[in-house]
């Protein structure tokens, strides 16, 4: 188990072994995915390239689809 210390500026340093395991480096963004009274879970924010293909494609005319959405919203 790794231990970190909260600095006077309320910052922590993630140990190098943990950064290597998570494949994170300076400038990468981490997302807080869960918080409890005693635990914080950080996840690496996916890059744009990792998100490609994750959204299902809509078939058909986009104008017709927008009109359907608008009509159902009213």
C-alpha positions in Angstrom: 0.0 0.0 0.0 1.4 3.4 -1.0 1.1 6.4 1.2 0.8 10.1 0.2 0.8 13.2 2.3 -1.4 16.2 1.8 0.7 19.3 1.4 0.0 22.7 3.0 -1.6 23.7 -0.4 -3.9 20.6 -0.2 -2.1 18.8 -2.9 -0.8 15.3 -3.2 1.9 13.6 -5.3 0.9 10.4 -6.9 3.9 7.9 -6.5 5.8 7.1 -9.7 4.9 3.4 -9.5 1.2 4.3 -9.4 1.6 6.8 -12.3 3.4 4.1 -14.3 0.7 1.5 -13.6 -2.0 4.0 -14.7 0.0 5.2 -17.7 -0.3 8.8 -16.7 2.2 11.6 -17.1 2.4 15.3 -16.6 -0.5 17.1 -18.2 -2.9 14.1 -18.2 -6.3 14.7 -16.7 -7.7 12.5 -13.9 -11.4 12.3 -13.2 -12.8 11.8 -9.7 -15.3 9.0 -10.2 -16.3 8.2 -6.6 -15.9 9.9 -3.2 -16.8 8.4 0.2 -15.9 9.5 3.7 -12.6 7.6 3.5 -11.9 7.0 -0.2 -11.5 8.9 -3.4 -11.3 7.0 -6.7 -9.4 8.6 -9.6 -9.6 7.5 -13.2 -7.6 8.6 -16.2 -9.7 10.8 -18.5 -10.0 9.1 -21.8 -8.3 10.8 -24.7 -10.3 11.9 -27.8 -8.9 9.0 -29.8 -10.1 6.5 -27.2 -13.6 7.9 -27.5 -13.8 7.4 -31.3 -16.4 4.8 -32.2 -18.0 4.7 -28.7 -21.1 6.7 -29.8 -23.6 4.7 -31.9 -24.1 6.0 -35.4 -27.6 7.3 -36.3 -28.8 6.3 -39.7 -31.1 8.4 -41.8 -31.6 12.0 -42.5 -30.3 14.2 -39.6 -32.8 17.0 -40.4 -35.7 14.5 -40.0 -34.2 13.2 -36.8 -33.9 16.7 -35.3 -37.5 17.5 -36.3 -38.6 14.3 -34.5 -36.7 15.2 -31.4 -38.1 18.8 -31.4 -41.7 17.6 -32.0 -41.4 15.1 -29.1 -39.9 17.8 -26.8 -42.8 20.2 -27.2 
